[in-house]
Amino acid sequence: MQWLAQFSRSRRYDDLSVSIQEHLSERIEELMEEGMSPQESERTARREFGNVTLVEERSREVWQWAKLESILADLRFAFRRLRKSPGFAITVILTLAIGIGANTAVFSVLNSVLIKPLPYPEPDQLVSLWLEAPGAAGLANVTDGLHLSSSMYFTFSEQNRTFQSLGVWTTDSANVTGLAKPEEVRAALVSDGVLQTLEIPPVAGRWLSQEDQQPHGAKTVMLSYGYWQRRFGGDRSAIGHTITIDSQSREIVGVMPRGFRLANQDFDVLAPLAFDRNHQKLAGFGFQGVARLRPGISIAQADADITRMIPIWMDSFTNGPMTNPHFYETWRITPALRPLKQQVIGNVGNVLWVVMATIGLVMLIACTNVANLLLVRADARQQELAIRAALGAGRGRIARELLIESVFLGMIGGLLGVGVAFAGLRLLTAIGPSDLPRLNEVFLDARSLGFTLILSLLSGFLFGAIPALKYSNTRAGAALSGGGRTASTGHQRQRSRNLMVVAQVAMALVLLISALLMIRTFQALRTVEPGFADAKHLQTVRITIPDSLVSDPQMVTHIQNNIADKLSAIAGVTSVGFAAAMPMQGIDPNWDEIRIEGKSYEGADPPLRLFNSVSPGYFQTAGTRLVAGRDVTWGDIYDLRQVVIVSENFARESWGTPAAAVGRHLRQFANMPWVEVIGVVEDVRHNGVDEKAPAIIYWPALIKNPYTMKPTLDAARSATFAIRSDRAGTESFLTEVQQAVWSVNANLPLASVETMQDIYSQSLARTSFTLVMLAIAGTMALVLGIIGIYGVISYAVSQRTREIGIRLALGAQKGDLKWMFVRSALMLTGIGVAIGVVAAAGLMQFMKSLLFGISPLDPLTYVAIPLVLVSSAVIASYLPARRAATVDPVDALRAE
């Protein structure tokens, strides 16, 4: 309706003019009737009425907002000026669009991951149940904190005074058969209370109820939204149907909504844990816990409540006959509850804030570049601004016009920046690490768009404020005298642009140092011996044989042996082995205490060690060096010989040297038989190359159950097969691998089909992500810095043409003229480098947690980057300096 209001306003203005003319005509006629001549009557009537134009303007002000009209006029004027300078406008708008878009994209990730609350009702009431055990020696090497046991779940849920509800869960894999080909899916096993605590209703069907948790009750399951869509096409009639999971029929009772996760865990199927309370022990610390605090209860109060319940837990359960229920007092178990959001996010916040800060610096550099362009543009308009000042335009009016132009550019840049942000988000989600939490929740929302608007306005004010303050008080006399046009540019006129170049260089140096330190960190990580070799030719396949499919542990091992033989027969395969967990695979290992023969543990508990189960040939296939002794054999396994292999660091810690460890003995508990160490293998970076290699005990794939004195066997039912072949990763090879497995048992699905190179790259994904982002930011900063230096020197040359002509006419050497401008650029660069080095040294102290094997004050980095910047400054300044040396003195003086 704006056109209608404008039409109405124009009609009112016309009516006002007509009314004034009618009033004047009537007065003229009256004066003529009194005897005046027509000319004298008109002069008298206009003299009595006053300034017609002024009256019209004051009358129109009744119908308009003067300030708004003035601002709209300035906007129209700014638009007309920019339309006449399309090159300038496009350069500024594209620069701002890239800067604003990049910042909006990173902010969207930051907002979705760190700022936005978790997608649960009253998320601030949700806490992660976590424990610490400072008295459990070695625990920190095998796990981050202490998980809950099933007996703790019963104690805490029955005895607590601070929680509305709580539950525990764990993740696993499960074999689904009967729906097309066999498939291994991600399973989450939950106790009663988990879904009730998170309070997210199913999109179809119902929750798992307390009745579903009965040990001998009906077998039920819930599906994730994605699995429901993938396998059942979103058909609601799937509720009530049965699917076969691990050879057991389970009824589908519900489907969780799209995007639902158990804290930071994705899943395909959700099954009840169905604990039998009468058969729970103190041990078994393998469950994550979640609880909802009662209103008004703090985490500190909940911690105190857990502390009160720890003795109750030890009094209520045992680890079996002849065991001490208060054994865990020596562990000094204490609660370490944390907000669930903190559990979900982990330490990714450090990475994201660093990325946000670097992109923010790029935005500042872009703003200084644009400010320099506006300074040049305003400098060229000095005479025009002086004329306006002479005609009565105040300093505020001129400053407002310049600011409106810059804000207008900022808003247009922000509008285009939304498109850049959308593309940037697609790139970020594509290159972002797979373990980046809440990655599926990242998108441009209202908060991100609000951030874009604020950033556009602030950037417009930021780069527009400098020319507005500098040129709004232009003196009419100096500008109109003509001296400013011909005089050489002085230090005062260059100071603002020089200061901004110094700032650009300093910020670029900070970003480039950060990027090079991350590159050197990445190189240091790549040189770490991970404990395996030739990763790209090492194929891994995970196969699980559930108890419901094959109950006999010895038969499980026979099947695995047969699978290994079948895989070995595939063309191009040189060796095959399997282990309960491959390095960096993200599978939670078993762990427990280990006692060394001949060592006394009076008054202290044996340290906890990480466990793994391996087959013959596994170490050879993985490329893990045998340092001393021998490998396990199939004879050792089938004869149930009491043998074990240990890692090199464990051997050195326990017996001094790897060779000294061979033939020694160890065991888990005091009432168990000793087992002989038959071999020592090199240390393996099980949790990632940036983590210290833990001490590992490698058990044979089939052993007597170490947790009881009963003559039962324990097999590695879920194992990752390592296959060494030059064909690893090819489609034809994977087809043959699948056929080989199914030739042994057609109900065994293949999972985690990837090369060891894929696993290794995933372990470096977060470092790679940070590196890429810093490299992009550093490159942008370097380019913008070079452009800034080039622009300042080039403008100085254009403004000093007369001076250059005079110098050449008086005999100045062209080489000296070139050096004069290059020296100016080097001086600005040197000041910026000095400031940037100090700033980078301080910033790196906060970033040192992201570095590995490299000092935050690495001398090579702090020498190389300044040299790159100085070299770039020389090149950027030499081009306009060479142009200055080609000036013809006669032409320069004639032009003046």
ABEGO torsion letter per residue (X at the ends): XAAAAAAAAAAAAAAAAAAAAAAAAAAAAAAAAAGBBAAAAAAAAAAAAEBAAAAAAAAAAAABBAAAAAAAAAAAAAAAAAAABAAAAAAAAAAAAAAAAAAAAAAAAAAAAAABBBBBBGAAABBBBBBBBAABBGAAAABBEBBBBAAAAAAAAAABAABABBBBBBBBBBBBBGBEBBBBBBBBBBBBGAAAAAGBBBABEBBBBAAAABAABBBBBBBBAAAAAAAAGGBAAABGBBBBBGGBBBBBABBBBBGBBBEABBBABBBBAGBBAAABBABGBABBBBBBBBBGBBAAAAAAAAAAAAAAAAAABBAEBGBBAAAAAAAGBBBBBBBAAAAAAEAAAAAAAAAAAAAAAAAAAAAAAAAAAAAAAAAAAAAAAAAAAAAGBBAAAAAAAAAAAAAAAAAAAAAAAAAAAAAAAAAAAAABBAABBGAAABBBBAAAAAAAAAAAAAAAAAAAAAAAAAAAABBAAAAAAGAAAABBBBAAAAAAAAAAAAAAAAAAAAAAAAAAAAAAAAAAAAABBAGBBGAAABBBBBBBBBAAABABAAAAAAAAAAAAAAAAABBGBABBBBBABBBGAGBBBBBBBBBBBGBBABGBBBBBBBBBBBBBGAAAAAGBBBABEBBBBAAAAAAGBBBBBBBAAAAAAAAGBAAAABGBBBBABAABBBBBBABBBBBBBAAEAABBBBBBBBBBABBBBAABABBBBBBBABBBBBBBBAABGBAAAAAAAAAAAAAABAABBBBGBBBAAAAAAAAAAAAAAAAAAAAAAAAAAAAAAAAAAAAAAAAAAAAAAAAAAAAAAAGBBAAAAAAAAAAAAAAAAAAAAAAAAAAAAAAAAAAAAABBGBBAABAAAAAAAAAAAAAAAAAAAAAAAAAAAABBAAAAAAAX
